[in-house]
Every structure is written in C-alpha cells, then in structure tokens.
Amino acid sequence: MPTLHTYDYAVIRVVPRVEREEFINVGVIVSCPGARHLEAAIEIDSGRLQAFAPQLDQQALQPWLDAIEAICRGEASAGPIAQLPPRARFHFLTAKRSSVVQTSVTHVGRTAHPEGIVEHLVERMVRTPR
C-alpha cells in the first residue's frame, strides 16, 4: 500500500475590489512537508478576468503572481523570504492580507502522489468546468 502524505493547500485569488470581496481563483499553493514538497501553480484565464474586472491592469498583477511561484521554488532573486524553510514560506504566502492578490483559508488533504496534487487542484479549483 502506498504511503499517504498529508498536505495543506490554499487557493490563490485575484480580488479586484477588496471592499466587495469578489474574486476569481487563479492558482494554488501546496505544502506537503512529509514529501518535502512546496509548489505553486498560477493559471489565469485572461478573458474571464477581463470580463470580471475590466479596470484591472493584468500586466501589473503578473509580478505579484510570479513572486509567489519564485518564493515556493526558493529562488534567491525572490528575496529573503525565499530562503526560509519551505513550511515557513508556505505560512508567509498564505497569511491573511487585504490586497488584490489573496489566498483562501488553508485546507488539508491526503495523497499518495504529492507530485500530482497541484495539477489536480488547479483542475478542480481554478479552471472553468468543462
């Protein structure tokens, strides 16, 4: 029987008007300490975001989303936060904040295949159902 790993994840959201609390899911962050796995995936449906928030400058938003992925990968160019242990990086990225880029509350799951959980969550939580 394969080993089951517990993981935490949060959905990355774009909240164009924070006071309205309306959002579109654009990615996920997954932390699986038992498998030493921390990963983020961003997938923006530009047409959908444009229809939802025509005033939003999507190009200005991109560096913030890119930073999430870089911090997860531990890239030196992402600054001192990226040099923290993976679990600390996950907690930093999922901390509550009032900005255009936010994360959901943290959820817990179990999987035998931690390397495939990000794709599964993007399909389920970010992509428009077919």
SULKATA-V681019 format. One record per residue. N is the residue number from 0. RES is the residue in one letter. PHI is phi in radians with two decimals (999 if undefined). PSI is psi in radians with two decimals (none if undefined). D_FIRST is the distance of its C-alpha to the first C-alpha in whole Angstrom. Layout:
n=N res=RES phi=PHI psi=PSI d_first=D_FIRST
n=N res=RES phi=PHI psi=PSI d_first=D_FIRST
This chain:
n=0 res=M phi=999 psi=2.30 d_first=0
n=1 res=P phi=-1.18 psi=2.67 d_first=4
n=2 res=T phi=-1.27 psi=2.28 d_first=7
n=3 res=L phi=-1.59 psi=2.29 d_first=9
n=4 res=H phi=-1.89 psi=2.40 d_first=12
n=5 res=T phi=-1.51 psi=2.42 d_first=16
n=6 res=Y phi=-2.36 psi=2.75 d_first=18
n=7 res=D phi=-2.01 psi=2.56 d_first=22
n=8 res=Y phi=-2.54 psi=2.73 d_first=24
n=9 res=A phi=-2.40 psi=2.58 d_first=28
n=10 res=V phi=-1.59 psi=2.33 d_first=30
n=11 res=I phi=-1.53 psi=2.29 d_first=33
n=12 res=R phi=-2.19 psi=2.59 d_first=36
n=13 res=V phi=-1.82 psi=2.17 d_first=39
n=14 res=V phi=-2.10 psi=1.52 d_first=42
n=15 res=P phi=-1.03 psi=-0.67 d_first=45
n=16 res=R phi=-2.19 psi=1.68 d_first=47
n=17 res=V phi=-0.96 psi=-0.66 d_first=46
n=18 res=E phi=-1.14 psi=-0.39 d_first=48
n=19 res=R phi=-1.57 psi=-0.30 d_first=47
n=20 res=E phi=1.02 psi=0.50 d_first=43
n=21 res=E phi=-1.68 psi=2.51 d_first=42
n=22 res=F phi=-2.61 psi=2.89 d_first=40
n=23 res=I phi=-2.21 psi=2.32 d_first=38
n=24 res=N phi=-1.29 psi=2.29 d_first=34
n=25 res=V phi=-2.21 psi=-0.02 d_first=34
n=26 res=G phi=3.11 psi=-3.10 d_first=31
n=27 res=V phi=-2.47 psi=2.71 d_first=28
n=28 res=I phi=-2.18 psi=2.27 d_first=27
n=29 res=V phi=-2.19 psi=2.32 d_first=23
n=30 res=S phi=-2.13 psi=2.14 d_first=22
n=31 res=C phi=-2.23 psi=1.50 d_first=19
n=32 res=P phi=-1.01 psi=-0.66 d_first=20
n=33 res=G phi=-1.09 psi=-0.49 d_first=17
n=34 res=A phi=-1.80 psi=0.11 d_first=16
n=35 res=R phi=0.92 psi=0.89 d_first=20
n=36 res=H phi=-2.18 psi=2.18 d_first=21
n=37 res=L phi=-2.38 psi=2.15 d_first=24
n=38 res=E phi=-2.63 psi=2.56 d_first=25
n=39 res=A phi=-2.23 psi=2.59 d_first=28
n=40 res=A phi=-2.38 psi=2.32 d_first=29
n=41 res=I phi=-2.05 psi=2.35 d_first=32
n=42 res=E phi=-2.56 psi=1.79 d_first=33
n=43 res=I phi=-1.70 psi=2.26 d_first=37
n=44 res=D phi=-1.58 psi=1.65 d_first=38
n=45 res=S phi=-1.02 psi=-0.71 d_first=42
n=46 res=G phi=-1.11 psi=-0.75 d_first=44
n=47 res=R phi=-1.16 psi=-0.75 d_first=42
n=48 res=L phi=-1.15 psi=-0.68 d_first=43
n=49 res=Q phi=-1.11 psi=-0.72 d_first=46
n=50 res=A phi=-1.18 psi=-0.62 d_first=47
n=51 res=F phi=-1.31 psi=-0.70 d_first=45
n=52 res=A phi=-2.46 psi=1.34 d_first=47
n=53 res=P phi=-1.07 psi=-0.43 d_first=50
n=54 res=Q phi=-1.39 psi=-0.21 d_first=51
n=55 res=L phi=-1.34 psi=2.29 d_first=48
n=56 res=D phi=-1.50 psi=1.72 d_first=49
n=57 res=Q phi=-1.13 psi=-0.56 d_first=45
n=58 res=Q phi=-1.17 psi=-0.61 d_first=46
n=59 res=A phi=-1.23 psi=-0.46 d_first=47
n=60 res=L phi=-1.32 psi=-0.55 d_first=43
n=61 res=Q phi=-0.99 psi=-0.75 d_first=42
n=62 res=P phi=-1.05 psi=-0.58 d_first=42
n=63 res=W phi=-1.17 psi=-0.72 d_first=40
n=64 res=L phi=-1.23 psi=-0.70 d_first=37
n=65 res=D phi=-1.07 psi=-0.63 d_first=37
n=66 res=A phi=-1.11 psi=-0.63 d_first=37
n=67 res=I phi=-1.05 psi=-0.83 d_first=34
n=68 res=E phi=-1.12 psi=-0.72 d_first=32
n=69 res=A phi=-1.14 psi=-0.70 d_first=34
n=70 res=I phi=-1.11 psi=-0.75 d_first=34
n=71 res=C phi=-1.05 psi=-0.69 d_first=30
n=72 res=R phi=-1.32 psi=-0.21 d_first=30
n=73 res=G phi=1.31 psi=0.50 d_first=32
n=74 res=E phi=-1.20 psi=2.33 d_first=35
n=75 res=A phi=-1.03 psi=-0.58 d_first=38
n=76 res=S phi=-1.18 psi=-0.22 d_first=40
n=77 res=A phi=-1.51 psi=0.05 d_first=39
n=78 res=G phi=1.59 psi=-3.01 d_first=41
n=79 res=P phi=-1.16 psi=-0.49 d_first=40
n=80 res=I phi=-1.07 psi=-0.66 d_first=37
n=81 res=A phi=-1.17 psi=-0.24 d_first=35
n=82 res=Q phi=-1.62 psi=-0.10 d_first=35
n=83 res=L phi=-1.23 psi=2.86 d_first=34
n=84 res=P phi=-1.04 psi=2.66 d_first=30
n=85 res=P phi=-0.91 psi=-0.74 d_first=27
n=86 res=R phi=-1.14 psi=-0.67 d_first=27
n=87 res=A phi=-1.15 psi=-0.67 d_first=31
n=88 res=R phi=-1.08 psi=-0.74 d_first=31
n=89 res=F phi=-1.05 psi=-0.81 d_first=29
n=90 res=H phi=-1.13 psi=-0.66 d_first=31
n=91 res=F phi=-1.09 psi=-0.82 d_first=34
n=92 res=L phi=-1.18 psi=-0.51 d_first=33
n=93 res=T phi=-1.73 psi=0.11 d_first=32
n=94 res=A phi=-1.13 psi=2.51 d_first=35
n=95 res=K phi=-1.11 psi=2.35 d_first=38
n=96 res=R phi=-2.64 psi=2.75 d_first=41
n=97 res=S phi=-1.92 psi=1.58 d_first=43
n=98 res=S phi=-2.65 psi=3.13 d_first=44
n=99 res=V phi=-1.20 psi=-0.57 d_first=43
n=100 res=V phi=-1.81 psi=2.08 d_first=39
n=101 res=Q phi=-2.34 psi=2.95 d_first=37
n=102 res=T phi=-2.12 psi=2.73 d_first=34
n=103 res=S phi=-1.25 psi=3.10 d_first=32
n=104 res=V phi=-1.10 psi=2.80 d_first=31
n=105 res=T phi=-1.44 psi=2.37 d_first=28
n=106 res=H phi=-2.00 psi=2.80 d_first=25
n=107 res=V phi=-2.09 psi=2.53 d_first=21
n=108 res=G phi=-2.60 psi=3.08 d_first=18
n=109 res=R phi=-2.34 psi=2.49 d_first=14
n=110 res=T phi=-2.65 psi=2.67 d_first=12
n=111 res=A phi=-1.61 psi=-0.17 d_first=9
n=112 res=H phi=-2.29 psi=1.34 d_first=12
n=113 res=P phi=-1.07 psi=-0.48 d_first=15
n=114 res=E phi=-1.22 psi=-0.30 d_first=17
n=115 res=G phi=-1.83 psi=-0.04 d_first=18
n=116 res=I phi=-1.23 psi=-0.57 d_first=18
n=117 res=V phi=-1.08 psi=-0.83 d_first=22
n=118 res=E phi=-1.07 psi=-0.73 d_first=23
n=119 res=H phi=-1.04 psi=-0.80 d_first=21
n=120 res=L phi=-1.21 psi=-0.65 d_first=23
n=121 res=V phi=-1.07 psi=-0.78 d_first=26
n=122 res=E phi=-1.06 psi=-0.74 d_first=26
n=123 res=R phi=-1.42 psi=-0.67 d_first=26
n=124 res=M phi=-1.84 psi=-0.33 d_first=28
n=125 res=V phi=-1.99 psi=-0.86 d_first=31
n=126 res=R phi=-1.22 psi=2.55 d_first=31
n=127 res=T phi=-1.18 psi=2.27 d_first=34
n=128 res=P phi=-1.00 psi=2.47 d_first=32
n=129 res=R phi=-1.52 psi=none d_first=33
